[in-house]
């Protein structure tokens, strides 16, 4: 049995701005020194896909990081701090299970499929607006898609998208731990809270006829499940915040990748079902998230003792590129055979697995198919930037030019 202090571990400078530009070689180099562990400025990093899967299964020995992170960043008593401490994933075990069980029964593949016509209409409308430009920043375009879908899912007026998009953009950087951003993050949290309060009040005052949308589902489920108003507001805020960066960054990085695979991109325009396979491979190839946990009670794993209150990082963003778990890990192959016992970790595992995964998969498939049909022969026409690796990683800018259709 060894303690972490007794191990000769490599260091990953994940907080350095340059780290996000090309982290994969750094992880590969780190695995040469230790096959599954490294250090960082804030905690221990799990670098192996298999270890991430196995440790995620130890929910009873790990706790979500949010209350600890709020204290670490000195954000107690702020709007962001309160939300972060009380959001679904941060709640005590019994309350978390109650809320998750209440809503998980509704967030099914069937519900996601019912929303597909709305998603199709949303991406089509955005493409009508953007395609005539002939060139644009694809990351900026992609940022309008998830929030437009979310607005449509809750019946909110599209005119409010511009301001809240900027708010979601900066809030998504909260877990990159940049203290200078928090005054702006707090402003955004207040606006999003007020927006969600308003749409709930409007829907209660003016129920609408027709197909049940996500806002109806959440309100009805909260009423029948005795979920209080604050928890309902926080849950809707959580879906906005969690669904923005992930979908936008995955869609952007998928386009960035497919610029090097024009034959795959062209097939996406013709083969709707193939788009689903491309998205699944894309989620292995890239994921925005580095998930944190704290050790809640000391445990041993692979002969190493993890002490109570140790902070752990699970970089899901690179886990799918681990050559020890995925044959030809650095080859983008939508037709690869997927081992059901060794799938990508884009939506995490265990009791904190993403509730919105079916909605996310559906909207990414719909977006990719329509984009490939309307944006022909895309080419990169400028330099790309990168977001910080901690938190929600991804491209910051993807300038392209193309032929419209």
matplotlib code that plots the C-alpha trace (Angstrom):
import matplotlib.pyplot as plt

x = [0.0, 1.4, 0.3, 0.0, 3.0, 5.2, 4.5, 6.8, 4.0, 4.3, 2.9, 0.2, 0.1, -3.6, -4.0, -1.5, -3.3, -1.1, -2.2, -5.6, -3.9, -2.7, -3.1, -3.0, 0.8, 1.2, -1.1, 0.7, 4.0, 2.6, 1.4, 5.0, 6.0, 2.9, 0.2, -2.9, -2.0, -0.6, -0.5, -1.9, -2.0, -5.2, -5.3, -4.6, -5.4, -6.7, -5.2, -6.4, -9.9, -10.3, -9.4, -11.9, -14.6, -13.8, -13.5, -16.7, -18.4, -17.3, -20.0, -20.2, -16.5, -16.5, -18.5, -19.3, -16.9, -19.2, -19.5, -15.7, -15.0, -17.3, -15.2, -11.9, -12.9, -14.3, -17.7, -19.9, -23.0, -23.0, -25.7, -23.3, -22.1, -25.7, -26.7, -23.5, -24.0, -27.7, -27.8, -29.1, -25.7, -24.7, -27.7, -27.6, -28.0, -31.6, -32.8, -30.6, -32.1, -35.6, -35.2, -33.2, -35.7, -38.6, -37.2, -35.2, -38.4, -39.3, -36.0, -36.2, -35.1, -38.8, -39.1, -35.9, -37.3, -40.5, -38.4, -36.6, -39.0, -38.5, -34.7, -34.9, -36.8, -34.4, -31.2, -32.9, -33.9, -30.3, -28.8, -31.2, -29.8, -26.1, -25.5, -25.9, -22.8, -20.5, -18.1, -18.3, -16.9, -18.4, -17.9, -20.0, -22.7, -22.7, -23.1, -26.5, -27.8, -28.1, -29.5, -32.0, -33.1, -33.4, -35.5, -37.7, -38.0, -39.3, -41.4, -39.2, -39.1, -36.0, -35.4, -33.8, -31.1, -28.3, -27.9, -28.3, -25.9, -23.1, -24.0, -23.8, -20.5, -18.8, -20.5, -19.1, -15.7, -16.5, -14.7, -11.6, -11.0, -10.3, -11.2, -11.3, -14.3, -16.6, -18.1, -19.3, -20.4, -22.5, -24.3, -25.1, -26.4, -28.8, -30.1, -30.6, -32.3, -34.7, -35.3, -36.2, -38.5, -40.3, -40.9, -42.2, -44.6, -45.7, -46.4, -48.4, -50.5, -50.9, -50.9, -50.5, -52.2, -50.5, -47.5, -46.0, -42.7, -39.8, -41.1, -44.5, -42.8, -40.6, -43.5, -45.9, -43.3, -42.4, -46.0, -46.9, -43.6, -43.8, -40.7, -40.5, -40.2, -36.6, -35.5, -37.6, -35.9, -32.4, -33.1, -34.1, -31.1, -28.9, -30.2, -29.4, -25.9, -25.0, -26.5, -24.8, -21.1, -21.2, -23.3, -21.7, -18.2, -18.9, -20.5, -17.7, -14.9, -16.8, -16.8, -13.1, -12.4, -14.5, -12.6, -9.9, -12.4, -14.4, -15.7, -17.2, -18.7, -20.2, -21.8, -23.4, -25.4, -26.8, -27.1, -29.2, -28.5, -24.8, -24.8, -25.6, -22.5, -20.4, -21.7, -20.9, -17.4, -17.1, -18.0, -15.2, -12.8, -13.5, -15.5, -15.4, -15.4, -12.9, -15.0, -13.8, -14.6, -13.4, -12.6, -15.4, -13.8, -10.4, -10.2, -7.6, -7.5, -4.8, -2.6, -2.8, -4.4, -6.6, -7.0, -10.2, -10.7, -8.2, -9.4, -9.4, -9.8, -11.3, -10.4, -13.2, -12.1, -9.1, -10.3, -11.6, -8.1, -6.5, -4.7, -4.8, -8.6, -9.4, -7.7, -6.5, -7.5, -6.1, -8.1, -11.5, -13.7, -17.5, -17.8, -15.6, -17.1, -18.2, -17.6, -20.7, -18.6, -16.0, -17.9, -16.8, -17.5, -19.0, -22.0, -20.1, -21.3, -23.2, -25.7, -24.5, -24.8, -26.1, -29.9, -30.0, -27.9, -30.7, -31.6, -27.9, -27.4, -30.6, -29.8, -26.2, -27.4, -30.0, -27.5, -24.8, -27.1, -28.5, -25.2, -23.6, -26.5, -26.3, -22.7, -20.8, -17.0, -16.1, -12.5, -10.7, -9.7, -8.0, -6.4, -8.4, -8.2, -8.7, -10.6, -8.9, -8.5, -10.0, -13.8, -15.4, -12.6, -12.9, -12.2, -12.5, -13.2, -13.3, -13.3, -14.6, -15.6, -17.9, -20.3, -23.9, -26.8]
y = [0.0, 3.4, 7.0, 9.6, 11.4, 8.3, 8.0, 9.7, 11.3, 13.5, 17.0, 18.3, 22.1, 22.1, 25.7, 27.1, 28.9, 26.9, 23.6, 23.6, 24.1, 20.5, 18.5, 15.0, 14.7, 15.9, 13.2, 10.6, 11.7, 11.7, 8.1, 7.0, 8.1, 6.8, 4.8, 6.4, 9.2, 12.7, 15.9, 19.3, 22.7, 21.8, 18.1, 14.6, 13.8, 10.4, 10.0, 6.5, 5.8, 2.5, 4.0, 6.8, 4.3, 2.3, 5.2, 6.8, 3.6, 4.4, 7.0, 6.3, 7.2, 10.4, 13.6, 16.3, 19.2, 22.2, 23.2, 22.7, 24.7, 27.6, 27.9, 27.5, 30.4, 32.5, 32.7, 31.8, 33.9, 34.9, 34.0, 31.6, 30.2, 29.5, 27.9, 25.8, 24.5, 23.7, 22.4, 18.9, 17.2, 18.9, 17.9, 15.4, 11.8, 11.4, 14.6, 14.1, 10.6, 11.9, 14.7, 12.6, 9.7, 12.2, 13.8, 10.9, 9.0, 11.8, 12.4, 9.4, 8.7, 8.8, 12.3, 13.4, 12.0, 13.9, 17.1, 16.4, 18.3, 21.4, 20.9, 20.5, 23.7, 25.5, 24.6, 25.2, 28.7, 29.4, 28.1, 30.3, 33.3, 32.3, 30.4, 33.4, 35.0, 32.4, 32.5, 32.9, 31.8, 28.4, 28.4, 31.6, 30.0, 26.8, 28.9, 30.0, 26.5, 24.9, 28.1, 28.5, 24.9, 25.4, 28.5, 26.6, 23.7, 26.0, 28.3, 31.4, 34.3, 34.1, 37.8, 37.1, 34.9, 37.4, 38.6, 35.2, 33.6, 36.0, 35.2, 31.4, 31.9, 33.5, 31.3, 28.3, 29.5, 29.4, 26.1, 27.3, 29.0, 32.5, 34.8, 38.0, 36.6, 36.2, 39.7, 39.2, 35.6, 36.9, 39.4, 36.6, 34.3, 37.0, 37.5, 33.8, 33.3, 36.2, 34.8, 31.3, 32.8, 34.8, 31.9, 29.7, 32.4, 33.1, 29.5, 29.0, 32.1, 31.2, 27.4, 26.5, 23.9, 21.3, 19.0, 19.1, 20.9, 20.6, 23.5, 21.7, 18.5, 20.1, 22.1, 19.2, 16.8, 19.2, 19.7, 16.1, 15.2, 17.9, 19.6, 23.2, 26.3, 27.0, 23.5, 23.8, 27.1, 25.7, 22.6, 24.6, 26.9, 23.7, 22.5, 25.9, 26.0, 22.4, 22.1, 25.2, 24.7, 20.9, 20.9, 24.0, 22.8, 19.2, 20.5, 23.0, 20.4, 17.9, 20.3, 21.1, 17.4, 16.8, 19.5, 16.8, 14.1, 15.5, 12.1, 11.6, 15.1, 14.6, 11.4, 13.2, 15.3, 12.2, 9.7, 10.8, 7.6, 7.8, 11.2, 9.4, 7.2, 10.3, 12.0, 8.9, 8.8, 12.5, 12.1, 9.6, 11.8, 15.0, 16.0, 19.4, 18.3, 17.8, 16.6, 17.0, 15.0, 15.0, 11.9, 11.7, 8.8, 7.3, 4.3, 2.2, 1.6, -0.4, -0.3, 3.4, 5.1, 8.1, 10.3, 12.0, 15.5, 14.8, 16.6, 14.4, 15.4, 13.2, 14.7, 13.1, 15.4, 13.2, 9.8, 8.6, 9.0, 6.6, 4.0, 1.5, 1.4, 2.2, 0.5, 3.1, 5.8, 8.5, 7.5, 9.1, 6.2, 6.4, 2.7, 1.4, -1.4, -0.1, -2.3, -1.8, -2.4, 0.2, 3.2, 6.8, 8.8, 11.9, 11.9, 10.4, 7.3, 6.3, 8.3, 11.6, 10.5, 13.4, 13.5, 15.4, 13.0, 11.9, 15.5, 16.3, 13.4, 14.2, 17.8, 17.1, 14.6, 16.9, 19.8, 17.8, 16.5, 19.9, 21.7, 19.1, 19.6, 23.4, 24.2, 22.6, 22.2, 24.0, 25.2, 26.7, 30.3, 31.5, 30.5, 28.9, 29.7, 27.5, 27.7, 26.9, 23.1, 23.1, 23.2, 23.3, 22.9, 23.5, 25.7, 29.5, 30.5, 28.4, 30.6, 28.8, 29.6, 27.4, 27.0, 27.5, 25.3]
z = [0.0, -0.9, -0.1, -2.9, -1.3, -1.7, -5.5, -8.1, -10.1, -13.2, -13.1, -15.5, -15.7, -16.5, -15.3, -17.8, -20.8, -23.3, -21.9, -23.7, -27.1, -27.3, -24.1, -25.5, -25.9, -22.3, -21.0, -23.1, -21.6, -18.1, -18.5, -19.3, -15.8, -14.1, -16.0, -14.4, -11.9, -12.1, -10.0, -10.8, -9.1, -7.4, -7.0, -8.3, -11.9, -13.1, -16.5, -17.6, -19.0, -17.2, -13.8, -14.4, -15.1, -12.0, -9.7, -10.9, -9.7, -6.1, -5.6, -1.8, -1.3, -3.4, -3.1, -5.7, -5.4, -5.5, -1.9, -1.5, -4.7, -3.6, -0.4, -2.2, -4.5, -1.7, -3.3, -0.3, -0.1, -3.7, -6.3, -8.1, -4.8, -3.5, -6.8, -7.0, -3.4, -3.9, -7.5, -8.1, -8.1, -4.8, -2.7, 0.2, -1.0, -0.1, -1.7, -4.7, -5.2, -4.8, -7.4, -9.8, -9.7, -10.1, -13.2, -14.8, -15.5, -17.9, -19.6, -21.8, -25.4, -26.3, -24.9, -26.7, -30.0, -29.5, -29.4, -32.7, -35.0, -32.8, -32.9, -36.7, -37.1, -34.8, -36.6, -40.0, -38.9, -37.7, -41.0, -43.0, -41.2, -41.3, -44.5, -46.8, -45.2, -47.0, -44.1, -40.3, -37.0, -36.6, -32.8, -32.6, -34.9, -32.8, -29.6, -30.8, -31.4, -27.9, -26.3, -29.2, -28.7, -24.9, -25.5, -27.9, -25.4, -22.7, -25.1, -24.3, -26.8, -29.0, -28.6, -25.2, -26.6, -27.2, -23.7, -22.0, -24.5, -23.3, -19.7, -20.3, -22.1, -19.1, -16.5, -18.3, -17.3, -13.6, -13.1, -14.9, -11.5, -12.7, -9.9, -12.0, -13.9, -10.9, -10.8, -14.4, -13.5, -10.6, -13.0, -15.4, -12.7, -11.5, -15.0, -15.7, -12.3, -13.1, -16.6, -15.3, -12.6, -15.3, -17.8, -15.0, -13.8, -17.4, -18.1, -14.9, -15.8, -19.4, -20.0, -23.7, -25.7, -27.9, -27.4, -24.0, -24.0, -21.5, -19.4, -19.1, -18.2, -15.5, -14.0, -14.0, -12.6, -9.9, -8.9, -8.8, -7.1, -4.4, -5.6, -4.2, -6.4, -5.6, -6.6, -9.8, -10.7, -9.9, -12.0, -15.1, -14.6, -14.4, -17.7, -19.3, -17.8, -18.3, -21.8, -23.3, -23.2, -23.7, -26.9, -28.3, -27.7, -29.0, -32.2, -32.8, -32.2, -34.4, -37.3, -36.6, -36.9, -39.9, -41.9, -42.0, -43.0, -45.9, -47.0, -43.6, -43.6, -47.0, -45.9, -43.0, -45.4, -47.1, -44.3, -41.3, -39.3, -39.9, -38.2, -34.9, -35.3, -36.1, -32.9, -30.8, -32.2, -31.7, -28.0, -27.7, -29.7, -27.7, -24.6, -22.9, -19.3, -16.6, -13.7, -10.1, -7.0, -3.4, -1.4, 1.2, 3.1, 2.8, 0.4, -1.4, -5.1, -7.0, -4.0, -3.5, -0.5, -1.3, 1.8, 2.9, 1.3, -1.5, -4.7, -7.8, -11.4, -14.1, -17.5, -19.5, -22.3, -23.1, -21.7, -25.0, -26.6, -24.1, -26.3, -23.5, -23.7, -27.4, -30.3, -32.9, -30.4, -32.6, -35.6, -36.1, -37.2, -36.8, -37.9, -35.1, -33.0, -29.6, -26.6, -24.4, -21.3, -22.4, -23.8, -23.8, -20.6, -22.2, -19.8, -16.8, -14.9, -11.8, -9.9, -11.4, -15.0, -17.1, -17.1, -20.4, -22.4, -24.7, -25.5, -26.1, -28.4, -30.4, -30.9, -31.9, -34.5, -35.9, -36.0, -37.8, -40.5, -41.3, -41.1, -43.5, -46.0, -46.0, -45.5, -48.4, -48.7, -45.5, -45.1, -42.2, -43.0, -39.9, -36.6, -33.8, -30.2, -27.1, -23.9, -20.5, -20.0, -16.5, -16.5, -20.0, -22.6, -26.3, -29.2, -28.9, -32.5, -35.7, -38.8, -41.9, -45.4, -47.5, -50.4, -49.3, -50.2]

ax = plt.figure().add_subplot(projection="3d")
ax.plot(x, y, z, "-o")
ax.set_aspect("equal")
plt.show()
